[in-house]
Amino acid sequence: MAFTDDLSTFFQNPFVKTAIYQGREIAVLFNREGIPVELGIEGRDFVLEVKTSDFLNVRHHEQITIDGQNYEVIGVNPVDDGLLTELTLKEL
């Protein structure tokens, strides 16, 4: 097994949160600081890094809950080799 096949190391740090997606609890890396939205409106988008295998069929407009807050998926971007995926979220 190659090092990159075991992603558990990446999910053992202070930024790890538990997300609820399709009724399952899943460990994710969550940037709660957000990214400023600069389209003439005030707001923030949030970035969630996930194991692609945990979110294989994630689609835009689906909801994910983190720390009791609901978010809508507005972006799905594979990272590098595709083992990780970056989800861009909008707070609901």
C-alpha positions in Angstrom: 0.0 0.0 0.0 1.4 3.4 -1.0 1.6 6.2 1.6 -1.1 8.2 -0.3 -3.5 5.3 0.0 -3.9 5.8 3.8 -5.4 9.2 4.3 -6.2 8.7 8.0 -3.0 10.7 8.9 -4.5 13.8 7.3 -7.7 13.5 9.4 -6.0 13.6 12.8 -5.5 17.3 13.5 -7.4 20.2 15.2 -9.2 21.1 12.0 -11.0 17.8 11.8 -14.7 18.0 12.3 -17.6 15.5 11.9 -19.9 16.3 9.0 -23.3 14.7 8.5 -23.9 13.8 4.9 -26.7 11.6 3.7 -27.3 10.4 7.3 -23.7 9.4 7.8 -21.1 10.9 10.2 -17.8 11.5 8.3 -14.5 13.0 9.4 -13.6 16.1 7.3 -11.1 18.9 7.3 -13.1 22.2 7.7 -11.9 25.8 7.1 -14.4 27.7 9.2 -12.7 31.0 8.4 -14.1 31.0 5.0 -13.2 32.7 1.8 -14.5 36.2 1.1 -17.0 36.4 -1.8 -16.2 39.4 -4.0 -19.1 39.7 -6.4 -20.6 42.9 -5.1 -22.3 41.1 -2.2 -21.0 40.4 1.3 -20.6 36.8 2.3 -18.2 33.9 2.7 -17.8 30.5 1.2 -16.3 27.7 3.2 -14.0 24.9 2.2 -14.3 21.3 3.2 -11.6 18.7 2.4 -12.9 15.2 2.3 -11.8 11.7 1.3 -13.3 11.3 -2.2 -14.4 7.8 -1.3 -16.7 9.2 1.4 -18.4 11.7 -1.0 -18.4 9.8 -4.3 -21.7 11.1 -5.6 -21.8 14.5 -4.0 -23.7 17.1 -6.1 -24.2 20.8 -6.1 -27.1 22.0 -3.9 -26.8 19.0 -1.5 -26.7 19.8 2.2 -24.0 19.0 4.7 -24.2 19.7 8.4 -21.2 20.6 10.5 -21.4 21.6 14.2 -25.2 21.9 13.9 -24.9 24.4 11.0 -26.3 23.5 7.5 -24.3 24.2 4.4 -25.1 23.9 0.7 -22.5 22.4 -1.7 -21.7 25.0 -4.4 -18.4 23.5 -5.7 -16.8 20.1 -6.1 -13.1 20.0 -7.0 -10.9 16.9 -7.0 -7.4 17.6 -5.5 -4.3 16.4 -7.3 -4.6 12.6 -7.7 -8.3 12.5 -6.8 -8.0 10.8 -3.4 -9.2 14.1 -1.8 -11.9 16.4 -2.9 -12.4 20.0 -2.0 -16.1 21.0 -1.4 -17.0 24.7 -1.5 -19.9 25.4 0.8 -22.4 28.2 1.4 -23.8 28.7 4.9 -27.6 28.3 4.9 
